[in-house]
Amino acid sequence: MPNPQSPDPDTITNVISRHTALRPLSGHDLRGVCPFCGSTAFRVRPAFDTFYCFGCGEGGDIRAFIAKIENRDPVT
């Protein structure tokens, strides 16, 4: 049984933070450098389990991020 006090290793924030540093932006949103294009306009919205880069247009959910970072097609 998982410990409710330990962070879930599979949250979008934890997965993305393995590839780029994330900092608070506003409310609960986070920002960082896009691991795909290097833009500083990379946003993560943990409440919606989504990410988006305003520089290169990459975005989606945790599955899309993992697929892109591993250079494979997302599973639908």
Summary of the structure (lengths in Angstrom):
residues: 76
radius of gyration: 12.4
end to end distance: 28.4
largest distance: 40.6
contacts: 191
relative contact order: 0.17
helix: 22%
strand: 21%
